[in-house]
Amino acid sequence: MNWAPVVELLGHLLMPESCPVCGKLASPLCPECLEKISAPAPPLPHCLRCGGASPCERHGRRYEVRSLTLHKGEARELLLTVKYGGSRLAARKMGAALGRLAGENERQGGWTIVPIPPHPRACFFPRGDSHLQWMARGLSRAVGVPVRECLRWKEKRTPQKRQPDSQSRRAMPEDSFACAGAAPERVLLLDDVSTTGTTLLRAAQCLYGAGAQQVISLCWSVARRT
């Protein structure tokens, strides 16, 4: 008798989630699917201030952002499914995959993961922790550094992704974020996707203003720069 279908069905009853990529039962995100999406070499790091390759002549690594993949195809669909579908386990696995973006220096202690916070306007009906909070926990376990949720959006600030076009997004006020207390000295700033990069830039500027000495931004995907 072939027990595989029975085991798969029992697993689905105990863990009623399926892979958002291939649909496999009892698998919030298949290792094979995650590997396929993240297997290509990550896009080169770039500078959030000038858009050039990082380190750059003007800013060094001060505003460096690293991403795992381009924001297209299955990588984009997976992120949107996890973001709006609420799969905590899949989000945590995606966060753990971002560990490959952290070098030896960022694994040696003294670093703190700071996720971009949910915007109040997106939380009329809170459903528990956000996908970014779960991604932060996965990344934390992968690289062995703690998470601190010290950023918050200031009131009456429209999130970048709700702006109508890239020009409006880049015009986000510099004081869009506030930091609760002193910022960690060395920060791995986490977001899900970088389109114009303005959200990460404003958050990094806030952290530097609150005392951070080094901020490296990490995200799942980045929009192709033109």
N, C-alpha and C positions, 0 to 999 in steps of 0.2 A: 504493500500500500504506500502511495505517495503521501507523506505526512506534511509536505511543505505548504500546500494550500490550507490545511487545518491549522498549522502553526501560525500562518499569516493572518487567518481569520481571528484566531484567539488573541493575537497581538493587537489587532485593530480594535477588538472589543475592550481590551485593557487600556489601549492608548489610541483613542479615536481620532487620529490625525493621519493624513497622507502626505506624501512628498509633494510640495507645490510645483515641482518641475515635471516629474514623471508620473505622479499619482500613485506610487507604491503605497500599499496600506501599512499602517503601524510604523511609519517612518516620517517624522516631521521634516526631515531633509536628508535624502540619501547621501552617503559619503561619495558615491560615484558621481552624482549630479553636482554636488558642491565642487568636487575636484575638476570636473569637466568645465564648469563655469570659470573657476579661478586658476586653471592650469596655465593659460597664456601668461607671458611675462607682463607684470603690471606696467601701466603707463609710467613714464618718467616723472619724478617729482617736479613740481613747479612752484613758483613764488606767487603767493596770493596778492602781493602788492603790484608787481609789474607784469606778471603773467609769463615771464621767461623761465628757463630751466633753473632748477635750484641745485646747489647754491648759486645765487646771482651776484653780480658785482656790487650792486647797490645795497642789498639787504642780507647777503649771506644765506643762512638757513633760518633767519628770524621768522619768516612767514612761510615756511615750507609746508606743502600739503602732499601727502602720499595717498594713492588710491589703489585698490586691488584690481579693478577692471574698468572698462568703459561703460557708460550708462546707455546700454543698448541691448537688444535681443533678450536672451534668457536672463542675463544679469539684471536688466531693468525690470523684467516681469517678476522675477523672484523677489526683488526688493519691494515692489509695489504690493505683491501678494502678502508678504510678511508684514509690511507696514500697515495695511488696511485690513488684513485678515486676522491679525492678532496671534500668530503662532510664536509663542515665547521660545520654544525649544529650537525652532528654525533660526530665530533671531540670534539666540545664543551661539549657535553653530557658525553663523555668519560672522559674528564678532570674534570667535576663536580663529576663524580663517584669516582675519586681519592681522593676527600675530606675525605672519610672515613679513609684514611691512616694518616691524620693529627690529632694529639692529641690536647688536650686542650691548651697545651703550644704553639703550632704552630698557634693557632687561637686567641691569645691574643694580637696581634699587634707586630710590630717590626720585622716581617718577610717579605721577598720579594721573589716572585717566579722568578726564572731565567731559561728559557728554553734553552736547547741545540740548537744552531743556525743551520740553513740549511748550508750545505757545498757549497761553491761557485761552485764546479764541478758538483753539482746536480741541478744547477739553470741556465742552458743555456737558457731556455725559462721560465722565472718566470711566475707563475700563481696566483699571489697574495700571501697572507700569508700562511705559511706552516701549516700542521695539528698540529704540536706542538705549534705553536702560538695560534691556536684556542683552543687547550687543556688547555693551560696556562690561557686563559680567562675564560674557564669554571671552572677551579680549583680556580681561583681568586674569582669568584663570590661565590663559595661554601664555601670557608674558610675566605673570607673577608680580603685578603691581596693583595697588588699591584703586578704588573708584571714589571720587568725591563729586557730589552734585552741588556745585557752588555757584553756578551761573543761573540767572533768571532773565527773562525778557522784561523790559520796562513796559509799563502800561501804555496803551495807545500806539504800539508799534506794530506794523503789519509785517508778518513773516515774509522772507524773501520769496518763497515758493508761491505766495498769493499775489505777488506783484504781476502786473499784466505783461511786462516785457523786460528784457535784459537791462535796458537803460534804467528803468524804474528800480530794478533790483540793485543795481550798482549805486543808486542814490540813497540806499539805506543809511539813516543817520548813524554817526559814529558812536553815539551813546545809546544804542539799541539794547545793550546788555548791562547788567549790574552783577557784581561779584559779592557774595556773602562773606565778608571778612577778607583777610589776606589770602591771595591766591597761592597755590602750591608753587614751589620754586621751579620745578620742571614738570611740564604738562604734556600729556598726549591728549589733544583735543579731538573729540570723536563726533562725526556726523555721518548720515547715511549716504548722501550724494552731494557733490559739489557741481553746481551749474555755472554760475558766474564766480562763485567762491566768496561772495560778499558776506554771507552769514558767518563763515569760518573766520574771515578777516576781522569782522567787527568783534567777534568773540575773542580772538587772539589779542586784539588791541585792548579790550577790556581787561583781560588777564594780565597783560604786561603793565597796564596802568595800576593794577592791584598788587603788583609786586613779583609777578612771575619773571624768571630769568631766561627761560627757554620754553617755547611752545612749538610743538610739531603736530600738525593736523593730519588725522587719518580718516579716510572715508571708504565706504564700500565701492562706490563708483564715481566717475567723473565724466561730465559731458565733454564731448570732443571739442577742443578749442579751435576756433577758426581765425 
